[in-house]
Amino acid sequence: MDAPTKAIICAAGLGTRFLPQTKAMPKEMLPIINRPVIELIVREAVAAGVTDIIIVTGITKRAIEDHFDRSNELEQELRDKGKNALAEEIQAVADMANFVYVRQKGLPKGNARPILNAQHLVDGEPFYVFFADDFFRSEVPRAVQLRDAYLATGKSVISLIEVDKKDADKYGMAAIGEEKSDTLFQVKELVEKPGEEKTPSTFASVGGYLLTPDILPIIAQEKVGKGGEITLADSINELAHTDAVYGKFIDGVWHDTGDPLKYVQAVVDMALADPSYGQQLEAYLRDRLS
């Protein structure tokens, strides 16, 4: 099997939790230090061999396209000021992959809708799906870990993290079947927010999927689930009942930037891990907290 070369990034949300900031700036462009969230996700996909990035967008998302486009005027201005390294870095962002933009449309809405909008671009190949507001801080990028799991199984693979049972009311929890390895399991079912007493395991499904084309006809049925939306979780569940679906425990720290508190936590965690100023920030925080 060949490694997948295409990734769909879902980036059409309105970002209402961050208003008024997101009235004019996409939430996907919120900075994690000096890079927007969506760039971190693109970088991990490229590290796994992805060459085509399909970003499904909505209104007010032009800034995403601008970020991944060349800016000759800015690059030249930086070079004129002797900032060649920075100019090269900005150029490299645009050259990371082939970027394709698709406007999200259609009802009912849901996190499976972007896959329907972009399915003609994956051309019957396995493909990644990422949400543009969560990422992993890890030594081996999440996309690489998913790719290796796919190459070992030939089946769809979803990202798993381990959570405390008391938090099982916040996630889709995986019912685990055959163990392929210590970190790779067959997923028999995803149980949506079952709670501590009913959870089938301590493994929660989070953003990041490597899906085979077998799931596309299932999503195309547009079966409406809870909340009146079509969801990836429902389609993955249906696929798991007819074919093997695997869950990969991702070795790393998962960050969700979907609300202001989690976003701030992600920024702080990433800054603390940065060798350039992590120690200084830690000293500052200790001083503030004391």
C-alpha positions as CSV (number, residue, x, y, z in Angstrom):
1,M,0.0,0.0,0.0
2,D,1.1,3.5,-0.7
3,A,1.0,6.2,2.0
4,P,-2.0,8.6,1.6
5,T,-1.1,11.9,0.0
6,K,-4.3,13.9,0.6
7,A,-5.8,15.5,3.7
8,I,-9.1,17.3,4.2
9,I,-9.0,20.0,6.9
10,C,-12.4,21.1,8.2
11,A,-12.3,24.9,8.7
12,A,-15.8,26.2,8.0
13,G,-16.9,26.9,11.6
14,L,-17.9,30.4,12.7
15,G,-15.8,30.5,15.8
16,T,-18.6,32.0,17.9
17,R,-16.9,31.2,21.2
18,F,-14.2,33.7,20.2
19,L,-16.4,36.6,19.1
20,P,-15.8,39.5,18.6
21,Q,-12.2,38.4,17.7
22,T,-13.4,36.0,15.0
23,K,-15.8,38.5,13.4
24,A,-13.0,39.3,10.9
25,M,-10.3,36.7,11.6
26,P,-10.9,32.9,11.3
27,K,-10.5,31.0,14.6
28,E,-8.2,28.7,12.6
29,M,-5.8,31.6,12.4
30,L,-5.5,32.1,16.1
31,P,-1.8,32.1,16.9
32,I,0.0,29.4,18.9
33,I,3.0,31.7,19.6
34,N,4.0,32.6,16.1
35,R,2.1,30.1,14.0
36,P,-1.7,29.8,13.5
37,V,-3.4,26.6,14.6
38,I,-4.1,25.4,11.1
39,E,-0.5,25.7,10.1
40,L,0.5,23.3,12.9
41,I,-2.0,20.8,11.4
42,V,-0.7,21.3,7.9
43,R,2.9,20.7,9.0
44,E,2.1,17.4,10.6
45,A,0.2,16.2,7.5
46,V,3.2,17.2,5.3
47,A,5.5,15.3,7.7
48,A,3.4,12.2,6.9
49,G,3.9,12.6,3.1
50,V,0.8,14.6,2.3
51,T,1.1,16.7,-0.9
52,D,-2.5,17.9,-1.4
53,I,-4.2,19.9,1.4
54,I,-7.9,20.4,0.8
55,I,-9.2,23.1,3.2
56,V,-13.0,23.2,3.4
57,T,-13.9,26.8,4.4
58,G,-16.8,29.1,5.0
59,I,-17.4,32.9,5.0
60,T,-14.7,35.2,6.5
61,K,-12.0,32.6,5.8
62,R,-9.9,34.5,3.2
63,A,-7.1,35.0,5.7
64,I,-6.4,31.2,5.6
65,E,-5.9,31.4,1.8
66,D,-3.6,34.4,2.2
67,H,-1.5,32.7,4.9
68,F,-0.7,29.7,2.6
69,D,-0.1,31.9,-0.5
70,R,3.1,33.5,-1.6
71,S,3.6,37.1,-0.5
72,N,6.3,38.4,-2.9
73,E,6.1,42.0,-1.7
74,L,6.6,41.0,2.0
75,E,9.3,38.5,1.1
76,Q,11.2,41.2,-0.8
77,E,10.8,43.8,1.9
78,L,12.3,41.3,4.5
79,R,15.2,40.6,2.2
80,D,15.8,44.3,1.6
81,K,16.1,44.6,5.4
82,G,18.6,41.7,5.6
83,K,16.0,39.3,7.1
84,N,16.6,36.6,4.6
85,A,15.9,33.7,7.0
86,L,12.5,35.1,7.8
87,A,11.7,35.6,4.1
88,E,12.7,32.0,3.3
89,E,10.5,30.8,6.2
90,I,7.5,32.7,4.9
91,Q,8.1,31.3,1.4
92,A,8.4,27.8,2.7
93,V,4.9,28.0,4.3
94,A,3.4,28.5,0.9
95,D,5.5,25.8,-0.7
96,M,4.7,23.1,1.8
97,A,2.0,21.5,-0.3
98,N,-0.6,22.1,-3.0
99,F,-3.5,23.9,-1.3
100,V,-7.0,23.6,-2.6
101,Y,-10.0,25.5,-1.2
102,V,-13.6,24.3,-1.2
103,R,-16.5,26.3,0.2
104,Q,-18.7,24.3,2.5
105,K,-22.3,24.0,1.4
106,G,-25.3,21.8,1.9
107,L,-27.7,20.7,4.6
108,P,-27.9,19.1,7.0
109,K,-24.8,20.5,8.5
110,G,-22.3,18.5,10.7
111,N,-18.6,17.6,10.8
112,A,-19.1,15.0,8.0
113,R,-20.4,17.7,5.6
114,P,-16.9,18.9,4.6
115,I,-16.0,15.3,3.5
116,L,-19.0,15.3,1.1
117,N,-17.9,18.7,-0.3
118,A,-14.4,17.5,-0.9
119,Q,-14.9,13.9,-1.8
120,H,-14.4,14.5,-5.6
121,L,-10.9,15.6,-4.8
122,V,-9.7,12.5,-3.0
123,D,-10.3,10.4,-6.1
124,G,-11.0,7.1,-4.4
125,E,-7.9,7.2,-2.3
126,P,-7.4,6.9,1.5
127,F,-7.4,10.4,3.0
128,Y,-6.8,12.2,6.3
129,V,-9.4,14.3,8.0
130,F,-8.4,16.9,10.5
131,F,-10.4,19.5,12.4
132,A,-8.7,22.9,12.3
133,D,-8.9,23.6,16.1
134,D,-7.1,20.7,17.7
135,F,-3.6,19.3,17.4
136,F,-1.1,17.1,19.2
137,R,2.3,18.1,20.6
138,S,4.3,15.0,20.0
139,E,7.8,13.9,19.0
140,V,6.3,11.9,16.1
141,P,3.5,13.8,14.4
142,R,0.0,12.4,14.8
143,A,-0.4,12.1,11.0
144,V,2.7,9.9,10.9
145,Q,1.4,7.7,13.7
146,L,-1.9,7.3,11.8
147,R,-0.1,6.6,8.5
148,D,2.0,3.8,10.1
149,A,-1.2,2.3,11.6
150,Y,-2.9,2.4,8.3
151,L,0.1,0.8,6.5
152,A,0.0,-2.0,9.2
153,T,-3.8,-2.7,8.8
154,G,-5.0,-1.4,5.5
155,K,-8.1,-0.1,7.3
156,S,-9.5,3.2,8.5
157,V,-7.7,4.5,11.6
158,I,-9.0,7.0,14.2
159,S,-7.0,8.9,16.9
160,L,-7.5,7.9,20.5
161,I,-6.4,9.4,23.8
162,E,-6.8,7.9,27.3
163,V,-9.0,9.8,29.7
164,D,-10.2,9.4,33.2
165,K,-13.5,7.5,33.4
166,K,-15.1,10.5,35.1
167,D,-14.6,12.4,31.8
168,A,-16.3,9.8,29.7
169,D,-19.4,12.1,29.5
170,K,-17.3,14.6,27.3
171,Y,-16.1,12.3,24.5
172,G,-17.1,9.5,22.1
173,M,-15.7,6.5,23.9
174,A,-14.3,3.5,22.0
175,A,-15.4,-0.1,22.6
176,I,-12.2,-2.0,22.0
177,G,-11.8,-5.3,20.2
178,E,-8.7,-7.1,19.0
179,E,-5.3,-5.6,20.0
180,K,-3.0,-5.3,17.1
181,S,-0.3,-3.8,19.3
182,D,0.0,-2.0,22.6
183,T,-1.3,1.2,21.0
184,L,-3.4,-0.1,18.1
185,F,-6.8,-1.6,18.6
186,Q,-9.8,-2.6,16.6
187,V,-12.7,-0.4,17.4
188,K,-16.0,-2.2,17.6
189,E,-18.1,0.9,18.3
190,L,-18.0,4.5,19.4
191,V,-20.3,5.3,22.2
192,E,-21.1,9.0,22.4
193,K,-20.6,10.5,25.9
194,P,-21.7,7.4,27.8
195,G,-20.6,8.7,31.3
196,E,-18.4,7.0,33.9
197,E,-20.7,4.1,34.6
198,K,-21.4,3.0,31.0
199,T,-18.2,3.8,29.2
200,P,-16.8,0.7,27.4
201,S,-13.2,1.8,27.9
202,T,-11.0,4.7,28.9
203,F,-10.1,5.4,25.2
204,A,-11.7,8.6,23.8
205,S,-11.9,9.5,20.1
206,V,-10.5,12.9,19.2
207,G,-9.8,14.8,16.0
208,G,-7.6,13.1,13.4
209,Y,-8.6,10.3,11.1
210,L,-7.1,8.4,8.2
211,L,-10.1,7.0,6.3
212,T,-10.5,4.6,3.4
213,P,-12.9,5.4,0.6
214,D,-15.3,2.8,2.0
215,I,-16.7,5.4,4.3
216,L,-17.8,7.8,1.5
217,P,-21.0,6.0,0.5
218,I,-21.9,5.8,4.2
219,I,-21.5,9.5,4.7
220,A,-23.4,10.2,1.4
221,Q,-26.5,8.7,3.0
222,E,-26.6,11.8,5.1
223,K,-28.2,10.1,8.1
224,V,-29.1,12.7,10.7
225,G,-27.9,12.0,14.2
226,K,-28.2,13.8,17.5
227,G,-28.5,17.5,17.1
228,G,-29.9,17.2,13.6
229,E,-26.4,16.9,12.0
230,I,-24.5,14.3,10.0
231,T,-21.4,13.3,12.0
232,L,-18.2,11.4,11.3
233,A,-18.7,9.4,14.5
234,D,-22.0,7.9,13.2
235,S,-20.5,7.0,9.8
236,I,-17.4,5.5,11.5
237,N,-19.7,3.5,13.7
238,E,-21.6,2.1,10.7
239,L,-18.3,1.3,8.9
240,A,-17.0,-0.5,12.0
241,H,-20.1,-2.8,11.9
242,T,-19.3,-4.0,8.4
243,D,-15.5,-3.7,8.2
244,A,-12.5,-3.4,10.6
245,V,-11.8,0.1,11.9
246,Y,-8.8,0.7,14.1
247,G,-8.0,3.1,16.8
248,K,-4.5,4.4,17.3
249,F,-3.5,5.7,20.8
250,I,-1.6,8.8,19.9
251,D,1.7,9.2,21.7
252,G,1.7,12.9,22.6
253,V,-0.3,15.7,24.3
254,W,-3.6,16.6,22.8
255,H,-4.6,20.2,22.6
256,D,-8.1,21.5,21.9
257,T,-8.3,25.2,21.0
258,G,-12.0,25.2,20.5
259,D,-12.8,27.5,23.5
260,P,-10.9,30.4,25.1
261,L,-9.7,28.5,28.2
262,K,-8.4,25.5,26.2
263,Y,-6.8,27.9,23.7
264,V,-4.9,29.7,26.5
265,Q,-3.8,26.4,28.0
266,A,-2.5,25.3,24.6
267,V,-0.5,28.5,24.1
268,V,1.0,28.2,27.6
269,D,1.8,24.5,27.2
270,M,3.5,25.1,23.8
271,A,5.4,28.1,25.2
272,L,6.6,26.1,28.2
273,A,7.9,23.4,25.9
274,D,9.8,25.9,23.7
275,P,13.5,25.8,24.4
276,S,13.9,29.5,23.5
277,Y,11.8,30.9,26.3
278,G,10.2,28.0,28.1
279,Q,12.3,28.4,31.3
280,Q,11.7,32.1,31.4
281,L,8.0,31.7,31.1
282,E,8.0,29.0,33.8
283,A,9.9,31.4,36.1
284,Y,7.4,34.2,35.3
285,L,4.4,31.9,36.0
286,R,5.8,30.7,39.3
287,D,6.4,34.2,40.4
288,R,2.9,35.3,39.4
289,L,1.3,32.3,41.2
290,S,3.3,32.9,44.4
